[in-house]
Amino acid sequence: MDLYLSTRHEGDRTIVEVGGEIDVYTAPKLREQLVDLVNQGRYHIVVDMEAVDFLDSTGLGVLVGGLKRVRAHDGSLRLVCTQERILKIFRITGLTKVFPIHQSVEEAVSATD
Amino acid sequence: MTGVQAAEPDAAEGRDEQEGVSLRFAPLPEHVRTARLVAVALARRAGVEDGLLDEVRLAVGEACSRAVGLHRSAAPGEPVLVRFAPPGERFRVEVADLVTGGPVPKPDEGEGDAGLFEASGVDADMGLAVLRGLVDDLEVETVPAGGVIRMGWPVQHPDYS
């Protein structure tokens, strides 16, 4: 697959580092990781998208699904993304209003709102 | 093999030495990336400016993903067809599916579902929403044989650069 995932925990936060392309073929892998985390009781997730080269609506759908799942447990799903080419699809779909999007993992991990 | 009828070939205009490129692929998610790569290569060659190549990549990917999803639900044995017009005034791409316009059964939704389109209705709508927000020159058409998404981008002519 053209997708790289690496997960680590910092306190009650879990950081999922994603690299490569998130599309209709690779998105299920990310979805599975997010589902697994919630099943493990990890409800505060930071998805680090800085190494993502490509994101389409399927990827957005997976992130939305993840957000819904953690919210069902009063959790949070935050994104780290400074790449304009990736932010563009969030803007087009209005999802910049739905996801907290941070400039760095540090900022995302320490956010509490 | 069934396919979507193409428009009149360039041969009718005496330009039969210029052929566009067509991709015909089984509706499998792994082929969408191939279509994106081909689209960007052809767009670059056609003179689409660098700043628009990401848009071409995303748009062709969205159109193909949508077609793949529709075929997997309703016509899994039928290929998706992508046509890139021969070089011209604009860089034009068509993605054709054989499903739009007919009843498309909604896939089951479920948390345990390993299927691709868990919230398929949401994703299909989002794909079109992305396309509409992204591509200025976009047509989404339903024809008797199915559906066609047509997209176009401006090219820079060598003498303008």
Interface residues (C-beta under 8 A of the other chain):
Chain A: D2 E21 D23 V24 Y25 A27 P28 R31 V35 F54 D56 S57 T58 L60 G61 V64 G65 R85 K88 I89 I92 T93
Chain B: P29 E30 V32 R33 R36 D54 R57 L58 G61 E62 S65 V68 G69 E111 A114 L116 E118 A119 V122 D123 M126 G127 A129 V130 G133 L134
